[in-house]
Amino acid sequence: MIDLNILQESPNNPAFYMVLFTVLFAFFMSSILAITYDLTTRTTYRRAHFLQALCLISMVAAMVMQAIGDSLGRGLGMLGALAIIRFRTNLNDPRNMTFMFASLAVGISCGVFGFSIALTGTLIFCLAAFVLRWSPLSGANELIGVLKLQFPMDQDLRIPIETELKLYCKDFDLQEMRFLPMKVNEIKNEEGEIISTSLKREELIELNYLIRLKKDTSITKFTSSTRAIEGMHDMRVKFETAPRSL
């Protein structure tokens, strides 16, 4: 025979159809969040497991909230049970963490039958994500350069160098200054005695800058102009996007 308790409604034991609707609604709302994340994230590589987690974690939160109901004892027991689990997955990107918390909030709202809260919050959150995606605040995949310059110690080229950086860069910061001693090339005979010496490299100053070019700046023009500074000994530049890891 069919257990009629699955059709009975109470705060601590919701009816079967209500539990089913709650879980499915949470899954639908979190799926919208996952699609929004996929469309508004500029990185080429996206972890499929993270997208799946966005869809599934709201269902887990909804089931937990419905299992607790209005029972204080259940809540304390659930807290103790969850304390046993060790969550060791790190979300290094604050944006990923925000989407994960949004999915959890959807599940909690559905679990306490706050469907209007879940729907309204999801729609506004997704709209805000799309607005930020096309706003100036979206700096994803922006190239950040590491500029390394060397020049003789008897020539102070920092002022002309930073003049060039102000012309081509939106932002720049001096990360490191090093003094490189001169190198002497020694020629020894078979007995190990030094028979002649020659200067291999004079004393140098090395500056390391972290730079961000202006939007319409040509990398080729920037490097050519900076390398053309009189007295420049060596110049190296490397551009990469800011690391984004889950």
N, C-alpha and C positions, 0 to 999 in steps of 0.2 A: 504493500500500500504506500501511497505518497505521503510523505511527512508534511502535514499541514503547517508545521512551524515555519517553513520556508516562505509562507505567504503572510505571516503575521508581522506586523510593524510595531517596533518599539525602539526607544533610543539606544538601548544596549544591543539589540538584535534586530537590525533592519531586515526587511523582507528581501527575498531573493531577487526579485525584479529590480528593487531599488539598488541593491549592491551591484547588479549587472550594469544598470544604467550609469551608476557612479563611476565604475571602473572604465567603461567604454568612453564616457564623456572626458575623463581625465586623460585617457590615451589620445583622444581626438585633439584636445587642447594642446597637449605636449607635442603632438606631431606638427601642429602649426608652428610651435616654437622651434622645432628642429628644422623645418623648412625655412623659416625666417633666418635662423643661424646660417644655414647653407647658402642662402642667397645674399646675405649681408657680410659674409666673411671673405676678405680679399685674398687670403692665402690659398695657394694652389692645392696644397695637400691638406685634406681633412680626414681625421680618423673616423672610420665608419663606426667603431665601437662607441665613440663619444656621442654620435648622432643617435645611435640606438639607445644609449643610456638616457638621453634626454626624453625619449618617448616612453621608456619603461619605468623610470624612477617615480614619475607622478602616479602611476598605478600602484606602486608599492606604498607610497605615502598615503594614498586614498584608502588602501586596505588597512594600513596601520591605524589611521584615524577612526575608521569604522569599527575596527576590532576593539579599540579603547572605549569608544562611545562616551558615556557620562560617568564611567566607573573610575574612581580614583585608584582603586586597587589594580585595575588593569593597566592604568597609566604608569604606575610605579613598577609594575612587573615588566611592562614593555621597555621602560627605561633601563632596567637592570639587564634585560636580555640583549638590548642593543649595545650596552656597554661592553659586553663580552667580545663583540666584533671589532676588529682593528681595521680601520679604513686607511690604507697606505697609498692610495692613488693620489698623486699631487696634481693640482690644477694650477700650473704656474702662470697661466694667462688669466688676469682678472676678468676679462670678457667671458671666457669659458665658464668661470665660476659664477658669474652673474646669470648666465643662461641656465646653469644647473640649479641655482637657487630659485629661478623663476619656475622651472618645471616642478620643483618640490612644493612651491607655493600653490601651484595649480592643483597638485594632488591633495594637499592639506585642505584647500578650499572645497574641493569636491568631496573629500572625506567627511566634512561637517555639513554637507548639503548646501554649501554656498556657491551654487552653480552660476549665479549672476556675477558674483565676485570673480570667479575663475574666468568667465567669458569676458567680462569687461577688462580685467587686468591683462589677460592675454592679448586682446586686440590693441590696447593702448601700448603695451610693451613692444609688440611687433611693429606698430606704427613708429614708435620712437626709435627702434633699431634701424628702420629704413631711412628715417630722417637723418640720423647720425651717419649712416652709410654714405650719404651724398653731401654731408656738411663738411666744412673745413676741418672739423675735429677728426675726420677719418684720415689718419696718416699711415694706414697699413701699406706694407711693401715699399715704404719710402727708403731710398738708398742713403745709408749712412757711411761716410768715408773716414778712413784712417789715413792721415797724411803724415809721412815721415820725411823730415828735411835735415840736411847736413850742410854746414858751411864753416869756413875757417874761424878759429876763435878770435883772431884779430879783426874780424869784420862783424859788426853788429847788424845783422840782417833781419832781426825780429820785427822792426817797425815796417820796412817795406813788405815783408811777408804778410803781416796782418793787414796791411793796406789792401793787398790783393785779395785776401780772404774776405774782407768786408765788401769788396766789389762783387764777388761771385757767390758768397755763401750766405745763407739765411741765418745760420748759427755756427759758431765754432768755439771750441774750448781747448786750451793747452793742457794736455794730459800728463806730459812728462818732458823734462829737460835733462839731457845727459851731456857730460863732458868726456870726450873720447881722447885719451892721450896719444901723442905721436907714436908711430911705429917705425922702428929702425931695422933695416935689412943688414944683417951681419954675414960676412963671408969669412969662413974659417979654413985653415989649411988642415993637413992630415993630422997634425999634432993637436988640433983643437984650438989653436991660437987665432985670434981675430986679426985678419990681414987688411980688411977694408970694411967700411960701413957706408951705408947710403940711406937717405931718408925715404922711407916707403910711404909714409902718410903723415901729414902735419896734424897738429892738434885741431880737433873739430868740436863743434857744438851740434848736438842732435835735438831737434824739437819734434815732438809727437802731438798732433792735433786730431781731435774728433770733429768732423765737419759735416754740415748738411747743406747741400747746394740749393740755390734758389730754383724755383720751379722751371724756368725757361733757360737755365744755364747749360751750355754745352760742356761736357766733361773734357772733350778734346781741347777746347779753347782755354778752359781753366788750367789744365795741366801745362799747356804750352806757355801760357802767360806767366805762370808761377816758376816754371823751369828757366825762363828767360831772365830772371832776376840776376843782376850782375854779382858774381862771387859765389853763386850756388854751387855746392860741391856734388850733392846727390839729392834726388827726390824720388820718393815712392808713395804711391797712393793705391788704396784698396777700398772698393765700395761693396757693401753687402746690406741686406735688409736686416732689421732688428730681429733677433731670434725669437720665434714663437713656438713654444712647446706646450704640450698638454700636461 
